[in-house]
Amino acid sequence: MPKILYSSASPYSAKARMAATHAGYAFESVDIDTNAGPEILVGNNPLGKIPVLITDDGRSVYDSRAITQFINRETRNALFPRNAAKRTEAETLEALADGIADCLLAHVYERRFRPAEKIEQSWLDKQWTKVTRALDQLNATPPRLPVKITAGHIALRATLGYLSLRFEGKWERGRARLVRWTKRFDEKFPELAALLPK
């Protein structure tokens, strides 16, 4: 059975596992400590980053966007629409969600790995400005939640899950529509909500 190497707190891992689950792509989850750099990880992704999808025939697929594209091909477009315009919309939403996650992780790593006296507050503020700008845009026009959601919807929910994990109470105020969107998503897709970052 294919394996997805993941970390429970990672928004990208959550996205990959949620996407595979939604697409009906059977896989085994393998929890990885990226700091330890185990052979199963670095032997399949020299960058030592998760998630990594390892196929039955031993191929390695990384990063999360490559994984969603791979799963989409394997499941005959379960994650992206065939229509070119709608597909671009889904891919753009996925890119926006991943971009938010990139900024959030940069924020977390700056505080986690640098001595307090070397933390660059102006850089943190710049990252947070990018996040709030994107969240405000999404709150103004939340993506519709059709029965057939895309990898874009899944990426957004995974990123909002990471926001709630690491920045609870710091992003929700003034964004009631986006908060309601997360609740509707979780009600419609409880099997995916169970895989959110923890």
N, C-alpha and C positions, 0 to 999 in steps of 0.2 A: 504494500500500500504506500502511496506517496506520503512524504513527511513534510510538515511545515515546522521549521525551526523558529521559535518565537520567544519573546519575553512578555510576561503578563502585563506590564505597564506600558508597553510600546504601542503608540497609535498605528504605526505601520503594520505591526504584527496583528493587531486587532483587525485592521482593514483586510489583510490577506486572509485571515481565518474566517472572517465574516463573509467575504466574497466567495470563498470556496464553499462554505456552508450554503449560502444562498443559491449558488449555481448547481448544487448537488454533486460537487466534486469531492469524492471521498478522500480523506487524508487522516494521518495520525499527527497529533500535536506533540512536539518535543520541546519542552521548556529548556532554555539555554541561558547560562550566565555568561554574557558577552565579555565581562571583565576577565574571566578565567581563560577565554580564548580556547575552548575545547577543540579537539581535532575535527569533530563532526561539523563544527562551524567553519573554522579557517580552512579546512580541507575542501569545503564546498563553496566558500566565498572568501577569497584572500583578503578582502577588506575587513573581515571579522564582524560584519554587520548583519542584523536580522531585519526582516524575515528572509528565510531562504526556503524555497520549495525544492525538494529532492524527489525526482520522479522515480517510477518503478525501474526504469532502465538506467538510473544513476546520473541523469542530467541534473545540473543545478540551475535554478532560476532565481535571480535576485535583481533589483530591489522590489518593493511592493507594487510599483506600477508595472514592471515587467511581469510580475506574478499575476496581476489581474488580467493583463492582456493574454498571457499564456492560458489561464483558466478559461477565459472567454473563447479562445479558439478551440480548446478541448471540449467545451460544452455547447458549441454551436450558438454563440452569441447570447449566452445567458446573462452577461454583465454589461454589454454595450449594444445599443440599437444598431440595426443594419442601415437605417437612414443616415446619410452622411451628416446632415445638419444636427440631428439629434445626438449622433455619436460624438460630434465635436463638443456639443453642450455638456455631455456626460464627462468627456475627457477634461474639459476646462474646469468643471466643478471638482473633479478629482485633483487636478493640479492646484486649485485654490486651497482645498482642504489640506493637501500635503504641504503647501507653502506655509499655511498657518502652523501646522505641526512643526515644520522646520524652525520657525521663529520661536515657538514655545520651548522646543528642546534646547535651542541655543541659550535661551533664558535660564532654563534649569541647569544646564551644564556650567554656565558662567558662575552661578552661585555655588554649585556643588564642588567644582574642581579648582577654583581659584581662591587664594587666600583673601579674606575680607578686605584687606587694604589694597588689593589689586583688582577688585571688581570694578568694571568700568560702567558706571551708572548711565552715562549718556548713551552707551551702546545698548544697554538693556532697555532704556526708554525708546530707542529707535525700533527695536524688535517689537516691543509692546504696541507701539503706534501702528505698525504694519498689521498686527493681530486685530486691534480694535477697528481699524479701517475696514478690514475684510469682514469682520463680524457685523459691523453696522450695515454694510452692503447686503449681506445675507439676511439680516433681520428685516431690512426694508423690502426685500423680495425673496422670501424663503422658497427653495425649490419645491415644486409639487411632489406629493408622495403617491405616485400611482401604484397599482398592484405590482407592476413589473418595474422595480427600482433598478438603478444602474450602479456601477462601481463608484460613480460620483456621489450618489446618495450615501453609499456605504462608507466611503472615505470621510465624508463630512461628519457622519455620526460617530465614527471612530475618533476623529479629531476633537469633536465636542465632548466625547467621553474622557479624553485625555485632559481637556480643559477643566472638567469637573473634578478629575482626580488630583491635579496639581495646582489648580487656581480656583477652587470652589469659592463662590461668593465674590469673585473679582471680575467676572465677565457677564453675569446674568442681568444685572441691573440695567434697565432701559432697553432690554432685548427680549421682551415677553414673547414676541412672535417666534423667535428662534428657540426659546425655551419650550414653548408649546410644540414646536416641530419635533424636538427630541422626544417629548412624551408620546406624540402620535406615532413616531417611528417605533419606539419601544413597544407600544401597544399592538401595532400591526405586525411587528417582526420580533417577538420575544426570544426566539432562538438565536437571533443575531445580537440582541441586547445582552444576552448572557456572555458574550465574548468581548464586551467592551473592556478597555484598559482597567486593570485593578492593581 
